[in-house]
Amino acid sequence: MSDDNSAMLNPLPWAVWLLVLAITGVELVLWAGAQGLVNWAGSAGWRTQAVTALGVTPNVQNWMLETRQTPPEHLARYIGFGLVHLGPLQAGIVVVITAALGKFCAEAIGSLRLLVILTLAQASGAVVFGMIAPLGAWLIGGYPLIFALAGCFAALTWADGADKRAQVMGAVLVSVLLAGRLALALIVGGGTDWIADIVACATGAALGLALRPGLIARLRRP
């Protein structure tokens, strides 16, 4: 078996498994409730309840800033919003891209570093969204997560100057994602959630460079 085939068969790092299973598990529960497969009171409205409980909205963020209160249930929104999706298609897209890009990033920098990067990148995108989006807007779903992964992927491939092909692929990936996201926002509309995607992508790239192994040693090198 070739080295390329062996690499493809390597198990996913634990951080990627954690994300994939969390997103898939939440979506299965919400989908089962919506389809009536779970015979519990109110199960048909679980998705709406999850969006209300974990979605990021300027209304809540402004309230926290004005009152200087940070209840845990509202802080949890900045992490939890990426686990809830509007439907199976959106969740499936996020899972597939997370598995592909997450595997590369986790193997390059480690699972723990990757979780730190994704948590901070996703939260930063949500915070900026809350500052710019109009009142009543909602941010939900894992698109900021995959944009953060794309930014981290591009930064890591660019920092590794040994593989020019990977550098080009990383730059093309981010360019296509950002161009497609902006075009979709301009043509289709759909609110201002694209702000969170772009901020998460930039933050993921910056943190990917800052937290990659060996950076401190390289900075100390005369």
Phi, psi and omega in degrees: 000136182289163178297323180297316180293323179296320180296323181292331182273354179299141180295155178292143174301156187297327180295322180290318175302317181301314180293314182297315181292323180295312180295315180296317181297315179298316181295321179297318179295313181294320179294317179298321178295318181293329182273358180079016180281345177249119186269061177241149179297127178081005183296332180294337181257015182300321183295316178298319179295321180293319177298317180294323183281327188243349180291151178264131180219143178302331181302313181288318182295318178297320178298319180294321180291319182290320183267351183056037176245141181228072178300141181304324182293334177274324175297327180296339179300324186289349174249318187286340185297336181283352180266344183253132182235166183279349179179172182299326182296312179298316179296320180297318178300315181296319181296314182297312181291323178298317180296318184288305182286325181297324179299312180297312184294317181294322178291334181277322186237351181099150184295317183295316177299321182295318179297321178298314181298313183292322179297312181290321181293315179296317180295320180295320176298321180292321180296314180295321175303314180296335180278331188255323185296152179288158177301140181094349178283154180230142174244121181212148177106166187265016179298318174302328178297313182286332174291323175296319177296319179297317178296317178296317179301313181296319181295318181292319179292325180289324180291332178271088186290358184287332185245095182295326180296318178294323178300313180296318181297319178296316180295319179295318181301310181295318180299316180294316180298313182293316179297317179296321181293318179293319178297319179296320180294323182285321186275311185269329185089225177096016174095199186247021180292345176297336178300316180297323180297313183292317179296318179297322179296313180295319180293319177299321178292315181296315181289327176299320177289318185289326186258003180292146183301140175086000183293316181299318179297321180291324178291329180281343183293129181292000000 
